[in-house]
Amino acid sequence: MTGTLYGVGVGPGDPDLITLKAHKILQMTPVIAYPAPEVGDSLARSIAAPHIPHGRREIIIRMPLDPKNFPDRSAYDQAAAEISAVLQNGEDVAVICEGDPFFYGSFMYLFDRLGDVFPVQVVPGISSLMACAAASLMPLVARTETLSVLPAPMAAADLRARLEVADAAAIIKLGRHAGKVMDVLKDLNLLQGAQYVAHATMDDQQVRPLAEVDPTEVPYFAMILVRRGEVGS
Ligand SMILES: C[S@@+](CC[C@H](N)C(=O)[O-])C[C@H]1O[C@@H](n2cnc3c(N)ncnc32)[C@H](O)[C@@H]1O
């Protein structure tokens, strides 16, 4: 019998926003794995910290800082091999992910490599999308409206084309792309009314009208929410 690979969403930042199911799995799996920067702490590990019992074996998946190499296939190949050895041995492994594992989560790269070989369970987490809407008190979509999720590294022309037809949009992965995104929103007359949320549900959460944000100070863990029109009653 091999072990089970769990992809566990641990929520957007506040450790209280982890699900009971995720908590239970962290109590019973002997090995946890998580991505981390080349140097420094893992966000997923720090969110889940209060829920991880002492003495767990940990597999740290160190990711390169250079965005040109992202996602680093060799880091995931190596992690998959390490995790595979544990699963072959009959032990379960929980790969913890910030937010939800299948919403732009790095768990997907491991799922890709191991999903056909071992039993897998994915435990959904509260994603940053939900956390940012809640933090900004901005309902996302209603009735037959559509929501576009747009990664900020997209080309400005593509962003523009999608924003032109979106009822509502969430723009993620901001960081150094924030200035470009703000220019496009301004051009489309969508800057006023857009909300900016950084580090939602964390101790240093920021919620502000986007028009007040300095684009040079926007971190990676930030999102812009845009709506056309009112929700209406
Ligand atoms: C690689 S995606 C991971 C998303 C994650 N799996 C989820 O379900 O929320 C990272 C992007 O999600 C957004 N994000 C994640 N956590 C956030 C938070 N606490 N506050 C604001 N944005 C966040 C940011 O736009 C960030 O660039």
The ligand as a Gaussian input file, in Angstrom:
#p B3LYP/6-31G(d) Opt

LIG

0 1
 C        0.411000      32.186000      -7.309000
 S       -1.097000      32.990000      -6.878000
 C       -1.634000      31.908000      -5.581000
 C       -3.095000      32.045000      -5.283000
 C       -3.543000      31.146000      -4.139000
 N       -3.387000      29.755000      -4.480000
 C       -4.979000      31.436000      -3.758000
 O       -5.826000      30.534000      -3.788000
 O       -5.268000      32.569000      -3.404000
 C       -0.477000      34.362000      -5.978000
 C       -1.329000      35.604000      -6.156000
 O       -2.510000      35.492000      -5.389000
 C       -2.828000      36.739000      -4.812000
 N       -2.783000      36.604000      -3.339000
 C       -2.476000      35.512000      -2.664000
 N       -2.620000      35.724000      -1.346000
 C       -3.026000      36.993000      -1.190000
 C       -3.360000      37.793000      -0.082000
 N       -3.320000      37.299000       1.167000
 N       -3.743000      39.076000      -0.298000
 C       -3.815000      39.565000      -1.556000
 N       -3.514000      38.848000      -2.647000
 C       -3.131000      37.580000      -2.481000
 C       -1.803000      37.758000      -5.287000
 O       -2.305000      38.437000      -6.401000
 C       -0.646000      36.855000      -5.633000
 O        0.173000      37.461000      -6.601000

